Amino acid sequence: MSSRSRPSPAVGVSAEPAVKPVAWHTLSATVVATMLDVDPGAGLQDGSVEARQEEYGPNVLAEPRRVPAWRKIIRLLAEKMTLVLVIAAVVSAVVSREWETPVVILAVIILNTALNYLQERRAENSLQALRTMSAGTAVVRRNGTELEVPRSALVPGDIVLLDAGDSIPADGRIVEESRLQVAEATLTGESEPVGKTTRALTTASLPPGDRDNMVFMNTEVTRGRATMVVTATGMRTEVGAIAALLSEVKGERTPLQKRIDQLAQMLTVVALLVVSVVFVLGLIRGQSWSDLLITAVSLAVATIPEGLTAVVAFTLAMGAARLAGRGAILKQLSAVETLGSVTHIATDKTGTLTMNEMTAHRLHIHGHDFLVTGEGYATDGKILTPEDLPVPDLTEALLAMALCNDAVIRDGRLVGDPTEGALLVLAEKGGLDVEAARQAHPRVAEVPFDSEYKYMATFHRLASTTPNSNPSAPLTVDQCLAKGAPVALMQLADSVLTAQGIRPITEEHRRRIHAAVQKLAGEGLRTLMIAGRRLDAVLPDDEKSLQAMVTGLTIYAIVGIVDPARAEAAEAIAVARRAGIQVHMITGDHLITASAIAKNLGIPGDAASGPDLDELDDGELGRRAAGYGVLARVTPAHKIRMVKALQQGGNIVAMTGDGVNDAPALKQADIGIAMGITGTDVSKGAANMIITDDNFATIVAAVREGRGIYANILKFVRFQLTTAWGFVLIFLIAGITGLAGGAPFTALQILWVNIIMDGPPALALGVDAAEPGTMLEQPRPANERLLTRGRLVRILGLGIVMAAGTIAVLTLAPVVFPDRADDAAFASTLAFTTFVFYQVFNLLNVRSDTHSVFSIQTLTNRSIWVALAAVIILQICVVQLQVLQGLFDTTELTASHWGLAVLVGSSALWVDEIGKFLVRSQVRHRRGPAPSSSARNPSSDHHI
């Protein structure tokens, strides 16, 4: 390759792109072509292409390293809780003559590992999605001819031809263009297509969205055509830089995984201590080693909640299924719990909070503002006229909107530029038959939009005009229509349309028009001026002369256009704020537009732009981040910085988005949420959750579901650990006193309690609906343990109640029922049954921390009652059926015996009811009188 293809020291850039890439947008197209050693008219020669392919490699994005399946499985098996279960299974298999315990534990391990592995297989596809986007072909000019080549074969210096509808195959500098507009929303977040130019820019440090003479890989041409020279391929492109950022972001363990790890460590220590104490006490009493080993293993199984991982997986899976029915698809089961604990939601604007359909909302004509109803590209809205104003004559303005326009709307779907679509819909709402108008006023010439002069003009003649009988005679035109930036068309206008007709424009007119434009812009609306003139002129042959005819215009109207906010978004944001969650809008759009939309949606906080963030170091940004409600004109790097800043102090951050530019921040966030309809493959690949309806309200519903799921997991932990603590106390007391030979229950009885209580009843907790008022609570602290002081006190208290009642039954049964005093199995059977009923009542206890069991909430989960009925029936079978009595070392009980077991077991319920009453009293005292506003009604979050 010639040295001219390298950036030269003369332009002050390094030759190594990775160090300091060339600011191609500051160079003229001729200089760019010279530096890349290519003739735009002929393209590269074959020899040069081969050399550059050798140097730069294929135009594809780097493929991520694939982790072998065996390594993923080993990593899953190495998790602390799983290791605890493995050790318990091995020990039980060695010291016990029974096969049930190790088989059950191993089955749980296999099931949990398989579920997690299958979820992870679908989660690691972000970079693969980026590579898929690079597939396809491109039309290039090589060896003086045009040909179609694979996109992967492009090299820097290639001349690529672009047309409307094309996906841009690489980054490039525009050499030639005609009415070129490019949709860059997936890269920059800009909701409108961007007009492009060929002129060199003066500022080197411009973000991609402001480089008007550059085009970027995987954006799309929406209008016009162009010729570009490739300046970067593969990982050197802007999308490649995003891919690099994406690969550098390391996935962190979720809060739930961290808390489960903490619980596993604690339970391991507790299990070892208790087993050691029981073992030593047994040796002191002279028990045999074999009996002690069996007892120790049984106690270890009882102490370690081996069903925890399986029930957590089931609870998350059930929550994921409910969310899928609401339009949210989880790629990781643990993601929904993370979403339930978020303190900040950083959301993209376009397509997430807004409809991504440009809509004309205001019409300024005859010196007055008129409101336009309706959203999107449906034409069922109206132009509302205030009662004190006459209906204005909109004919000229509506005709110009329809004719100076290339868009088409078919069955509510737009084909063409979104802004032109908004004007077309406005014309229809004003009562104009667009199709008939276009037939009556055929276009004969046009001046295409250019960012240099910032307007588009079209020339028309009446269809009824009699053509000249001489075919060679010049064509005449009847009218010129224009639309564009108000500041540009104002300079070309010499009159204005008023209620009294067309009048010469005065300084007062200009002042009022300027004020109207500023008012609309201040409300976040994009403004377009509509103008035109009647004429009777010969159509010139060249474009320069045609452009010279765009003068002497009459200003017809000013249109205020906006990408409207979703109807559900404002309510969803309000619900999130009541739940203690801050919402931040992070967008590539303009600051004024984003701020106005944020205000309408009820997002509080300061507003800043990407360049404003560049002036802050990471520490200062971390201190200010929570105060920002809006960040505009941001790059992917800005989004990652903001997410990291919000994460400081242990905050849990959710990031929503739909574009390539959102992918790195989606992966950096504690939970990334991609839009399913407008989202790119990249954003979906990087996210943990995909919202199929692109509805922000669905995210808030997922937050509620996540909180409910975490609460269900806590219910199971409380339920399981209360049982475990009760077992521990019973065995410790028996070991110290020698009661029942130091082993009140047999190993199989212990396993039976674990199976029936870790089975259907525990799983039924996983389908409990979120409690009323869930979205009125503040988010959990990020560092909150599963076992807070309050939860631990309740677990220990109820465990003491269970142990005391069971020991009392075991000790006093022969005294209360002397007729059974000679039956060695009677007391242990009655105590065993009592302990089972303790679990039945405790299952009802744990369903709510505050609500009484004697409330309507208790009846909302049919599965709980079915599971409890099954437990009672199974316990009756174990005790009453002779075929099972020998296996479980039980004996038959009478109705009075069963009544005593139920009565003693219910003591756990009454003790917990007293505790709940005290908690409710404290909560009422802290909150004061209940607010009268329906916004604080606990049921007000049911519809979200």
Secondary structure, 3 states (H helix, E strand, C coil): CCHHHCCCHHHCCCCCCCCCCCCHHHCCHHHHHHHCCCCCCCCECHHHHHHHHHHHCCCCCCCCCCCCHHHHHHHHHCCHHHHHHHHHHHHHHHHCCCCHHHHHHHHHHHHHHHHHHHHHHHHCCHHHHHHHHCCCEEEEEECCEEEEEEHHHCCCCCEEEEECCCECCCEEEEEEEEEEEEECHHHHCCCCCEECCCCCCCCCCCCHHHCCCEECCCCEEEEEEEEEEEEECHHHCHHHHHHHHHHHCCCCCCHHHHHHHHHHHHHHHHHHHHHHHHHHHHHHHCCCHHHHHHHHHHHHHHHCCCCHHHHHHHHHHHHHHHHHHCCEEECCCCHHHHHHCCCEEEECCCCCCECCCCEEEEEEECCEEEEECCCCCCCCCCEECCCCCCCCCCHHHHHHHHHCCCCEEECCEEECCHHHHHHHHHHHHCCCCHHHHHHHCCEEEEEEEECCCCEEEEEECCCCCCCCCCCCCCCEEEEEEEEECHHHHHCCEEEEEECCEEEECCHHHHHHHHHHHHHHHHCCCEEEEEEEEEEEEECCCCHHHHHHCCCCEEEEEEEEEECCECHHHHHHHHHHHHCCCEEEEECCCCHHHHHHHHHHHCCCCEEEEHHHHHCCCHHHHHHHHHHEEEEECCCHHHHHHHHHHHHHHHCCEEEEECCHHHHHHHHHCCEEEEECCCCCHHHHHHCCEEECCCCHHHHHHHHHHHHHHHHHHHHHHHHHHHHHHHHHHHHHHHHHHCHHHHCCCCHHHHHHHHHHHHCHHHHHHCCCCCCCCHHHCCCCCCCCCCCCHHHHHHHHHHHHHHHHHHHHHHHHHHHHCHHHCCCCCHHHHHHHHHHHHHHHHHHHHCCCCCCCCCCHHHHCCHHHHHHHHHHHHHHHHHHHCHHHHHHHCCCCCCHHHHHHHHHHHCHHHHHHHHHHHHHHHHHHHHHCCCCCCHHHCHHHHCCC
